[in-house]
Amino acid sequence: MAVPKRKMSRSNTRHRRAQWKASVPQTIPCPCPRRERVVPHRACTHCGLYRGRQVVDQP
């Protein structure tokens, strides 16, 4: 297993960590009339539609 031979400086550590960014999740508009934003390949949490079919019963 690789073990660092020397301590990494704060500058180098922070420079490396600066690349760790959170990305905004991609969304698409739901085909229902409300046009809510939905994560792709997931059923709409508001109307229960997935690919034009009702897959989740909504109250």
PQR file of N, CA, C, O and H, with PARSE charges and radii, in Angstrom:
ATOM      1  N   MET A   1       0.836  -1.175   0.000 -0.4000 1.5000
ATOM      2  CA  MET A   1       0.000   0.000   0.000 -0.0000 2.0000
ATOM      3  C   MET A   1       0.882   1.241   0.000  0.5500 1.7000
ATOM      4  O   MET A   1       1.877   1.290   0.724 -0.5500 1.4000
ATOM      5  N   ALA A   2       0.535   2.236  -0.797 -0.4000 1.5000
ATOM      6  CA  ALA A   2       1.344   3.445  -0.897 -0.0000 2.0000
ATOM      7  C   ALA A   2       1.160   4.317   0.333  0.5500 1.7000
ATOM      8  O   ALA A   2       0.041   4.578   0.774 -0.5500 1.4000
ATOM      9  H   ALA A   2      -0.273   2.196  -1.384  0.4000 1.0000
ATOM     10  N   VAL A   3       2.286   4.760   0.873 -0.4000 1.5000
ATOM     11  CA  VAL A   3       2.275   5.637   2.038 -0.0000 2.0000
ATOM     12  C   VAL A   3       3.114   6.859   1.694  0.5500 1.7000
ATOM     13  O   VAL A   3       4.229   6.710   1.193 -0.5500 1.4000
ATOM     14  H   VAL A   3       3.195   4.548   0.515  0.4000 1.0000
ATOM     15  N   PRO A   4       2.604   8.079   1.953 -0.5600 1.5000
ATOM     16  CA  PRO A   4       3.386   9.259   1.623  0.2800 2.0000
ATOM     17  C   PRO A   4       4.677   9.319   2.437  0.5500 1.7000
ATOM     18  O   PRO A   4       4.684   9.019   3.631 -0.5500 1.4000
ATOM     19  N   LYS A   5       5.761   9.708   1.780 -0.4000 1.5000
ATOM     20  CA  LYS A   5       7.057   9.781   2.451 -0.0000 2.0000
ATOM     21  C   LYS A   5       7.190  11.063   3.259  0.5500 1.7000
ATOM     22  O   LYS A   5       7.866  11.093   4.287 -0.5500 1.4000
ATOM     23  H   LYS A   5       5.756   9.952   0.811  0.4000 1.0000
ATOM     24  N   ARG A   6       6.530  12.138   2.781 -0.4000 1.5000
ATOM     25  CA  ARG A   6       6.607  13.420   3.472 -0.0000 2.0000
ATOM     26  C   ARG A   6       5.218  14.025   3.636  0.5500 1.7000
ATOM     27  O   ARG A   6       4.292  13.708   2.889 -0.5500 1.4000
ATOM     28  H   ARG A   6       5.980  12.114   1.946  0.4000 1.0000
ATOM     29  N   LYS A   7       5.094  14.898   4.624 -0.4000 1.5000
ATOM     30  CA  LYS A   7       3.831  15.599   4.869 -0.0000 2.0000
ATOM     31  C   LYS A   7       3.522  16.522   3.680  0.5500 1.7000
ATOM     32  O   LYS A   7       4.405  17.214   3.174 -0.5500 1.4000
ATOM     33  H   LYS A   7       5.846  15.155   5.231  0.4000 1.0000
ATOM     34  N   MET A   8       2.260  16.521   3.247 -0.4000 1.5000
ATOM     35  CA  MET A   8       1.858  17.408   2.169 -0.0000 2.0000
ATOM     36  C   MET A   8       1.544  18.783   2.759  0.5500 1.7000
ATOM     37  O   MET A   8       0.846  18.879   3.769 -0.5500 1.4000
ATOM     38  H   MET A   8       1.542  15.959   3.658  0.4000 1.0000
ATOM     39  N   SER A   9       2.048  19.827   2.144 -0.4000 1.5000
ATOM     40  CA  SER A   9       1.863  21.184   2.662 -0.0000 2.0000
ATOM     41  C   SER A   9       0.389  21.596   2.592  0.5500 1.7000
ATOM     42  O   SER A   9      -0.395  21.011   1.844 -0.5500 1.4000
ATOM     43  H   SER A   9       2.614  19.749   1.324  0.4000 1.0000
ATOM     44  N   ARG A  10       0.030  22.598   3.373 -0.4000 1.5000
ATOM     45  CA  ARG A  10      -1.348  23.098   3.351 -0.0000 2.0000
ATOM     46  C   ARG A  10      -1.701  23.623   1.970  0.5500 1.7000
ATOM     47  O   ARG A  10      -2.807  23.410   1.473 -0.5500 1.4000
ATOM     48  H   ARG A  10       0.666  23.073   3.980  0.4000 1.0000
ATOM     49  N   SER A  11      -0.753  24.306   1.362 -0.4000 1.5000
ATOM     50  CA  SER A  11      -0.992  24.870   0.038 -0.0000 2.0000
ATOM     51  C   SER A  11      -1.345  23.776  -0.965  0.5500 1.7000
ATOM     52  O   SER A  11      -2.311  23.904  -1.717 -0.5500 1.4000
ATOM     53  H   SER A  11       0.146  24.479   1.766  0.4000 1.0000
ATOM     54  N   ASN A  12      -0.566  22.708  -0.974 -0.4000 1.5000
ATOM     55  CA  ASN A  12      -0.833  21.615  -1.909 -0.0000 2.0000
ATOM     56  C   ASN A  12      -2.132  20.905  -1.574  0.5500 1.7000
ATOM     57  O   ASN A  12      -2.882  20.529  -2.475 -0.5500 1.4000
ATOM     58  H   ASN A  12       0.219  22.604  -0.363  0.4000 1.0000
ATOM     59  N   THR A  13      -2.406  20.717  -0.297 -0.4000 1.5000
ATOM     60  CA  THR A  13      -3.646  20.056   0.120 -0.0000 2.0000
ATOM     61  C   THR A  13      -4.857  20.854  -0.333  0.5500 1.7000
ATOM     62  O   THR A  13      -5.808  20.299  -0.884 -0.5500 1.4000
ATOM     63  H   THR A  13      -1.797  21.022   0.435  0.4000 1.0000
ATOM     64  N   ARG A  14      -4.816  22.162  -0.097 -0.4000 1.5000
ATOM     65  CA  ARG A  14      -5.951  23.015  -0.468 -0.0000 2.0000
ATOM     66  C   ARG A  14      -6.088  23.127  -1.979  0.5500 1.7000
ATOM     67  O   ARG A  14      -7.197  23.217  -2.505 -0.5500 1.4000
ATOM     68  H   ARG A  14      -4.043  22.613   0.351  0.4000 1.0000
ATOM     69  N   HIS A  15      -4.969  23.122  -2.664 -0.4000 1.5000
ATOM     70  CA  HIS A  15      -4.998  23.180  -4.123 -0.0000 2.0000
ATOM     71  C   HIS A  15      -5.678  21.931  -4.680  0.5500 1.7000
ATOM     72  O   HIS A  15      -6.457  22.022  -5.629 -0.5500 1.4000
ATOM     73  H   HIS A  15      -4.068  23.049  -2.237  0.4000 1.0000
ATOM     74  N   ARG A  16      -5.392  20.781  -4.105 -0.4000 1.5000
ATOM     75  CA  ARG A  16      -6.010  19.525  -4.544 -0.0000 2.0000
ATOM     76  C   ARG A  16      -7.500  19.508  -4.196  0.5500 1.7000
ATOM     77  O   ARG A  16      -8.328  19.101  -5.010 -0.5500 1.4000
ATOM     78  H   ARG A  16      -4.759  20.707  -3.335  0.4000 1.0000
ATOM     79  N   ARG A  17      -7.831  19.947  -2.993 -0.4000 1.5000
ATOM     80  CA  ARG A  17      -9.234  19.918  -2.554 -0.0000 2.0000
ATOM     81  C   ARG A  17     -10.096  20.926  -3.284  0.5500 1.7000
ATOM     82  O   ARG A  17     -11.318  20.787  -3.313 -0.5500 1.4000
ATOM     83  H   ARG A  17      -7.159  20.278  -2.331  0.4000 1.0000
ATOM     84  N   ALA A  18      -9.485  21.935  -3.872 -0.4000 1.5000
ATOM     85  CA  ALA A  18     -10.251  22.956  -4.589 -0.0000 2.0000
ATOM     86  C   ALA A  18     -10.991  22.367  -5.779  0.5500 1.7000
ATOM     87  O   ALA A  18     -11.953  22.963  -6.262 -0.5500 1.4000
ATOM     88  H   ALA A  18      -8.492  22.048  -3.849  0.4000 1.0000
ATOM     89  N   GLN A  19     -10.561  21.210  -6.259 -0.4000 1.5000
ATOM     90  CA  GLN A  19     -11.194  20.576  -7.409 -0.0000 2.0000
ATOM     91  C   GLN A  19     -12.436  19.775  -7.029  0.5500 1.7000
ATOM     92  O   GLN A  19     -13.194  19.363  -7.907 -0.5500 1.4000
ATOM     93  H   GLN A  19      -9.779  20.725  -5.867  0.4000 1.0000
ATOM     94  N   TRP A  20     -12.656  19.548  -5.737 -0.4000 1.5000
ATOM     95  CA  TRP A  20     -13.822  18.785  -5.268 -0.0000 2.0000
ATOM     96  C   TRP A  20     -15.022  19.710  -5.224  0.5500 1.7000
ATOM     97  O   TRP A  20     -15.240  20.402  -4.230 -0.5500 1.4000
ATOM     98  H   TRP A  20     -12.041  19.882  -5.023  0.4000 1.0000
ATOM     99  N   LYS A  21     -15.801  19.727  -6.295 -0.4000 1.5000
ATOM    100  CA  LYS A  21     -16.943  20.627  -6.356 -0.0000 2.0000
ATOM    101  C   LYS A  21     -18.230  19.811  -6.443  0.5500 1.7000
ATOM    102  O   LYS A  21     -18.272  18.751  -7.067 -0.5500 1.4000
ATOM    103  H   LYS A  21     -15.623  19.165  -7.103  0.4000 1.0000
ATOM    104  N   ALA A  22     -19.250  20.315  -5.820 -0.4000 1.5000
ATOM    105  CA  ALA A  22     -20.567  19.701  -5.950 -0.0000 2.0000
ATOM    106  C   ALA A  22     -21.179  20.189  -7.257  0.5500 1.7000
ATOM    107  O   ALA A  22     -21.098  21.375  -7.574 -0.5500 1.4000
ATOM    108  H   ALA A  22     -19.216  21.176  -5.313  0.4000 1.0000
ATOM    109  N   SER A  23     -21.785  19.295  -8.006 -0.4000 1.5000
ATOM    110  CA  SER A  23     -22.410  19.691  -9.263 -0.0000 2.0000
ATOM    111  C   SER A  23     -23.929  19.718  -9.093  0.5500 1.7000
ATOM    112  O   SER A  23     -24.499  18.961  -8.308 -0.5500 1.4000
ATOM    113  H   SER A  23     -21.851  18.331  -7.748  0.4000 1.0000
ATOM    114  N   VAL A  24     -24.553  20.591  -9.834 -0.4000 1.5000
ATOM    115  CA  VAL A  24     -26.007  20.711  -9.797 -0.0000 2.0000
ATOM    116  C   VAL A  24     -26.594  19.507 -10.525  0.5500 1.7000
ATOM    117  O   VAL A  24     -26.175  19.207 -11.642 -0.5500 1.4000
ATOM    118  H   VAL A  24     -24.091  21.207 -10.473  0.4000 1.0000
ATOM    119  N   PRO A  25     -27.564  18.802  -9.914 -0.5600 1.5000
ATOM    120  CA  PRO A  25     -28.135  17.639 -10.599  0.2800 2.0000
ATOM    121  C   PRO A  25     -28.890  18.050 -11.866  0.5500 1.7000
ATOM    122  O   PRO A  25     -29.564  19.080 -11.892 -0.5500 1.4000
ATOM    123  N   GLN A  26     -28.768  17.239 -12.903 -0.4000 1.5000
ATOM    124  CA  GLN A  26     -29.464  17.506 -14.158 -0.0000 2.0000
ATOM    125  C   GLN A  26     -30.952  17.243 -13.969  0.5500 1.7000
ATOM    126  O   GLN A  26     -31.335  16.274 -13.314 -0.5500 1.4000
ATOM    127  H   GLN A  26     -28.221  16.402 -12.882  0.4000 1.0000
ATOM    128  N   THR A  27     -31.782  18.092 -14.534 -0.4000 1.5000
ATOM    129  CA  THR A  27     -33.227  17.905 -14.450 -0.0000 2.0000
ATOM    130  C   THR A  27     -33.843  18.120 -15.828  0.5500 1.7000
ATOM    131  O   THR A  27     -33.277  18.792 -16.691 -0.5500 1.4000
ATOM    132  H   THR A  27     -31.472  18.879 -15.066  0.4000 1.0000
ATOM    133  N   ILE A  28     -35.026  17.525 -16.004 -0.4000 1.5000
ATOM    134  CA  ILE A  28     -35.788  17.691 -17.237 -0.0000 2.0000
ATOM    135  C   ILE A  28     -37.217  18.061 -16.842  0.5500 1.7000
ATOM    136  O   ILE A  28     -37.640  17.737 -15.732 -0.5500 1.4000
ATOM    137  H   ILE A  28     -35.486  16.980 -15.303  0.4000 1.0000
ATOM    138  N   PRO A  29     -37.969  18.726 -17.712 -0.5600 1.5000
ATOM    139  CA  PRO A  29     -39.358  19.053 -17.374  0.2800 2.0000
ATOM    140  C   PRO A  29     -40.255  17.817 -17.462  0.5500 1.7000
ATOM    141  O   PRO A  29     -40.134  17.021 -18.393 -0.5500 1.4000
ATOM    142  N   CYS A  30     -41.141  17.664 -16.501 -0.4000 1.5000
ATOM    143  CA  CYS A  30     -42.109  16.562 -16.505 -0.0000 2.0000
ATOM    144  C   CYS A  30     -43.156  16.832 -17.582  0.5500 1.7000
ATOM    145  O   CYS A  30     -43.505  17.989 -17.812 -0.5500 1.4000
ATOM    146  H   CYS A  30     -41.240  18.311 -15.745  0.4000 1.0000
ATOM    147  N   PRO A  31     -43.669  15.792 -18.251 -0.5600 1.5000
ATOM    148  CA  PRO A  31     -44.671  16.013 -19.302  0.2800 2.0000
ATOM    149  C   PRO A  31     -46.052  16.428 -18.767  0.5500 1.7000
ATOM    150  O   PRO A  31     -46.928  16.792 -19.552 -0.5500 1.4000
ATOM    151  N   CYS A  32     -46.253  16.377 -17.463 -0.4000 1.5000
ATOM    152  CA  CYS A  32     -47.560  16.777 -16.916 -0.0000 2.0000
ATOM    153  C   CYS A  32     -47.761  18.286 -17.104  0.5500 1.7000
ATOM    154  O   CYS A  32     -46.793  18.998 -17.369 -0.5500 1.4000
ATOM    155  H   CYS A  32     -45.542  16.082 -16.825  0.4000 1.0000
ATOM    156  N   PRO A  33     -48.970  18.778 -16.976 -0.5600 1.5000
ATOM    157  CA  PRO A  33     -49.236  20.208 -17.205  0.2800 2.0000
ATOM    158  C   PRO A  33     -48.471  21.150 -16.268  0.5500 1.7000
ATOM    159  O   PRO A  33     -48.237  22.306 -16.621 -0.5500 1.4000
ATOM    160  N   ARG A  34     -48.083  20.677 -15.093 -0.4000 1.5000
ATOM    161  CA  ARG A  34     -47.375  21.560 -14.154 -0.0000 2.0000
ATOM    162  C   ARG A  34     -45.931  21.796 -14.557  0.5500 1.7000
ATOM    163  O   ARG A  34     -45.313  22.760 -14.104 -0.5500 1.4000
ATOM    164  H   ARG A  34     -48.273  19.738 -14.807  0.4000 1.0000
ATOM    165  N   ARG A  35     -45.373  20.914 -15.419 -0.4000 1.5000
ATOM    166  CA  ARG A  35     -44.008  21.043 -15.927 -0.0000 2.0000
ATOM    167  C   ARG A  35     -42.969  21.152 -14.804  0.5500 1.7000
ATOM    168  O   ARG A  35     -42.037  21.953 -14.882 -0.5500 1.4000
ATOM    169  H   ARG A  35     -45.875  20.132 -15.787  0.4000 1.0000
ATOM    170  N   GLU A  36     -43.141  20.341 -13.769 -0.4000 1.5000
ATOM    171  CA  GLU A  36     -42.167  20.316 -12.675 -0.0000 2.0000
ATOM    172  C   GLU A  36     -40.843  19.761 -13.181  0.5500 1.7000
ATOM    173  O   GLU A  36     -40.821  18.966 -14.120 -0.5500 1.4000
ATOM    174  H   GLU A  36     -43.898  19.690 -13.706  0.4000 1.0000
ATOM    175  N   ARG A  37     -39.738  20.176 -12.565 -0.4000 1.5000
ATOM    176  CA  ARG A  37     -38.421  19.669 -12.932 -0.0000 2.0000
ATOM    177  C   ARG A  37     -38.198  18.324 -12.245  0.5500 1.7000
ATOM    178  O   ARG A  37     -38.447  18.189 -11.047 -0.5500 1.4000
ATOM    179  H   ARG A  37     -39.756  20.823 -11.802  0.4000 1.0000
ATOM    180  N   VAL A  38     -37.722  17.314 -13.012 -0.4000 1.5000
ATOM    181  CA  VAL A  38     -37.567  15.956 -12.518 -0.0000 2.0000
ATOM    182  C   VAL A  38     -36.176  15.455 -12.896  0.5500 1.7000
ATOM    183  O   VAL A  38     -35.667  15.787 -13.967 -0.5500 1.4000
ATOM    184  H   VAL A  38     -37.520  17.424 -13.985  0.4000 1.0000
ATOM    185  N   VAL A  39     -35.557  14.657 -12.024 -0.4000 1.5000
ATOM    186  CA  VAL A  39     -34.287  14.018 -12.342 -0.0000 2.0000
ATOM    187  C   VAL A  39     -34.555  12.964 -13.411  0.5500 1.7000
ATOM    188  O   VAL A  39     -35.533  12.226 -13.297 -0.5500 1.4000
ATOM    189  H   VAL A  39     -35.970  14.387 -11.154  0.4000 1.0000
ATOM    190  N   PRO A  40     -33.721  12.867 -14.448 -0.5600 1.5000
ATOM    191  CA  PRO A  40     -33.971  11.889 -15.507  0.2800 2.0000
ATOM    192  C   PRO A  40     -34.002  10.447 -14.987  0.5500 1.7000
ATOM    193  O   PRO A  40     -33.313  10.114 -14.023 -0.5500 1.4000
ATOM    194  N   HIS A  41     -34.786   9.617 -15.618 -0.4000 1.5000
ATOM    195  CA  HIS A  41     -34.938   8.190 -15.295 -0.0000 2.0000
ATOM    196  C   HIS A  41     -35.534   7.968 -13.906  0.5500 1.7000
ATOM    197  O   HIS A  41     -35.269   6.946 -13.272 -0.5500 1.4000
ATOM    198  H   HIS A  41     -35.346   9.888 -16.401  0.4000 1.0000
ATOM    199  N   ARG A  42     -36.329   8.910 -13.439 -0.4000 1.5000
ATOM    200  CA  ARG A  42     -37.022   8.784 -12.160 -0.0000 2.0000
ATOM    201  C   ARG A  42     -38.472   9.201 -12.365  0.5500 1.7000
ATOM    202  O   ARG A  42     -38.763  10.029 -13.228 -0.5500 1.4000
ATOM    203  H   ARG A  42     -36.545   9.740 -13.954  0.4000 1.0000
ATOM    204  N   ALA A  43     -39.379   8.639 -11.584 -0.4000 1.5000
ATOM    205  CA  ALA A  43     -40.780   9.044 -11.658 -0.0000 2.0000
ATOM    206  C   ALA A  43     -40.936  10.430 -11.046  0.5500 1.7000
ATOM    207  O   ALA A  43     -40.228  10.787 -10.105 -0.5500 1.4000
ATOM    208  H   ALA A  43     -39.143   7.966 -10.883  0.4000 1.0000
ATOM    209  N   CYS A  44     -41.857  11.196 -11.581 -0.4000 1.5000
ATOM    210  CA  CYS A  44     -42.130  12.544 -11.066 -0.0000 2.0000
ATOM    211  C   CYS A  44     -42.717  12.415  -9.659  0.5500 1.7000
ATOM    212  O   CYS A  44     -43.658  11.651  -9.443 -0.5500 1.4000
ATOM    213  H   CYS A  44     -42.433  10.906 -12.346  0.4000 1.0000
ATOM    214  N   THR A  45     -42.165  13.156  -8.714 -0.4000 1.5000
ATOM    215  CA  THR A  45     -42.649  13.083  -7.336 -0.0000 2.0000
ATOM    216  C   THR A  45     -43.982  13.799  -7.164  0.5500 1.7000
ATOM    217  O   THR A  45     -44.669  13.584  -6.166 -0.5500 1.4000
ATOM    218  H   THR A  45     -41.400  13.777  -8.889  0.4000 1.0000
ATOM    219  N   HIS A  46     -44.363  14.654  -8.124 -0.4000 1.5000
ATOM    220  CA  HIS A  46     -45.592  15.433  -7.996 -0.0000 2.0000
ATOM    221  C   HIS A  46     -46.794  14.744  -8.623  0.5500 1.7000
ATOM    222  O   HIS A  46     -47.887  14.750  -8.056 -0.5500 1.4000
ATOM    223  H   HIS A  46     -43.804  14.829  -8.935  0.4000 1.0000
ATOM    224  N   CYS A  47     -46.588  14.139  -9.812 -0.4000 1.5000
ATOM    225  CA  CYS A  47     -47.732  13.526 -10.496 -0.0000 2.0000
ATOM    226  C   CYS A  47     -47.600  12.005 -10.631  0.5500 1.7000
ATOM    227  O   CYS A  47     -48.591  11.338 -10.928 -0.5500 1.4000
ATOM    228  H   CYS A  47     -45.700  14.134 -10.272  0.4000 1.0000
ATOM    229  N   GLY A  48     -46.409  11.440 -10.424 -0.4000 1.5000
ATOM    230  CA  GLY A  48     -46.229   9.995 -10.499 -0.0000 2.0000
ATOM    231  C   GLY A  48     -46.049   9.445 -11.900  0.5500 1.7000
ATOM    232  O   GLY A  48     -46.137   8.232 -12.092 -0.5500 1.4000
ATOM    233  H   GLY A  48     -45.604  11.982 -10.183  0.4000 1.0000
ATOM    234  N   LEU A  49     -45.797  10.302 -12.895 -0.4000 1.5000
ATOM    235  CA  LEU A  49     -45.601   9.848 -14.268 -0.0000 2.0000
ATOM    236  C   LEU A  49     -44.152   9.454 -14.513  0.5500 1.7000
ATOM    237  O   LEU A  49     -43.230  10.081 -13.990 -0.5500 1.4000
ATOM    238  H   LEU A  49     -45.726  11.287 -12.740  0.4000 1.0000
ATOM    239  N   TYR A  50     -43.960   8.403 -15.318 -0.4000 1.5000
ATOM    240  CA  TYR A  50     -42.637   8.035 -15.788 -0.0000 2.0000
ATOM    241  C   TYR A  50     -42.774   7.588 -17.229  0.5500 1.7000
ATOM    242  O   TYR A  50     -43.485   6.623 -17.510 -0.5500 1.4000
ATOM    243  H   TYR A  50     -44.709   7.894 -15.742  0.4000 1.0000
ATOM    244  N   ARG A  51     -42.113   8.264 -18.140 -0.4000 1.5000
ATOM    245  CA  ARG A  51     -42.174   7.981 -19.575 -0.0000 2.0000
ATOM    246  C   ARG A  51     -43.617   7.957 -20.078  0.5500 1.7000
ATOM    247  O   ARG A  51     -43.974   7.109 -20.895 -0.5500 1.4000
ATOM    248  H   ARG A  51     -41.535   9.047 -17.912  0.4000 1.0000
ATOM    249  N   GLY A  52     -44.446   8.880 -19.596 -0.4000 1.5000
ATOM    250  CA  GLY A  52     -45.812   9.005 -20.060 -0.0000 2.0000
ATOM    251  C   GLY A  52     -46.802   8.060 -19.419  0.5500 1.7000
ATOM    252  O   GLY A  52     -47.983   8.089 -19.766 -0.5500 1.4000
ATOM    253  H   GLY A  52     -44.156   9.569 -18.932  0.4000 1.0000
ATOM    254  N   ARG A  53     -46.353   7.202 -18.474 -0.4000 1.5000
ATOM    255  CA  ARG A  53     -47.260   6.257 -17.799 -0.0000 2.0000
ATOM    256  C   ARG A  53     -47.369   6.629 -16.335  0.5500 1.7000
ATOM    257  O   ARG A  53     -46.427   7.153 -15.741 -0.5500 1.4000
ATOM    258  H   ARG A  53     -45.393   7.179 -18.192  0.4000 1.0000
ATOM    259  N   GLN A  54     -48.526   6.354 -15.764 -0.4000 1.5000
ATOM    260  CA  GLN A  54     -48.742   6.554 -14.329 -0.0000 2.0000
ATOM    261  C   GLN A  54     -48.166   5.344 -13.603  0.5500 1.7000
ATOM    262  O   GLN A  54     -48.695   4.240 -13.729 -0.5500 1.4000
ATOM    263  H   GLN A  54     -49.291   5.928 -16.247  0.4000 1.0000
ATOM    264  N   VAL A  55     -47.081   5.540 -12.839 -0.4000 1.5000
ATOM    265  CA  VAL A  55     -46.439   4.412 -12.160 -0.0000 2.0000
ATOM    266  C   VAL A  55     -46.545   4.507 -10.641  0.5500 1.7000
ATOM    267  O   VAL A  55     -46.334   3.519  -9.939 -0.5500 1.4000
ATOM    268  H   VAL A  55     -46.651   6.437 -12.736  0.4000 1.0000
ATOM    269  N   VAL A  56     -46.870   5.691 -10.137 -0.4000 1.5000
ATOM    270  CA  VAL A  56     -47.016   5.875  -8.688 -0.0000 2.0000
ATOM    271  C   VAL A  56     -48.381   6.486  -8.433  0.5500 1.7000
ATOM    272  O   VAL A  56     -48.755   7.474  -9.065 -0.5500 1.4000
ATOM    273  H   VAL A  56     -47.041   6.494 -10.707  0.4000 1.0000
ATOM    274  N   ASP A  57     -49.126   5.895  -7.503 -0.4000 1.5000
ATOM    275  CA  ASP A  57     -50.441   6.455  -7.161 -0.0000 2.0000
ATOM    276  C   ASP A  57     -50.263   7.697  -6.308  0.5500 1.7000
ATOM    277  O   ASP A  57     -49.573   7.668  -5.289 -0.5500 1.4000
ATOM    278  H   ASP A  57     -48.822   5.093  -6.990  0.4000 1.0000
ATOM    279  N   GLN A  58     -50.886   8.781  -6.726 -0.4000 1.5000
ATOM    280  CA  GLN A  58     -50.814  10.031  -5.972 -0.0000 2.0000
ATOM    281  C   GLN A  58     -52.152  10.266  -5.272  0.5500 1.7000
ATOM    282  O   GLN A  58     -53.206  10.021  -5.858 -0.5500 1.4000
ATOM    283  H   GLN A  58     -51.447   8.804  -7.554  0.4000 1.0000
ATOM    284  N   PRO A  59     -52.117  10.734  -4.034 -0.5600 1.5000
ATOM    285  CA  PRO A  59     -53.388  10.986  -3.315  0.2800 2.0000
ATOM    286  C   PRO A  59     -54.152  12.158  -3.872  0.5500 1.7000
ATOM    287  O   PRO A  59     -55.228  12.486  -3.373 -0.5500 1.4000
TER
END
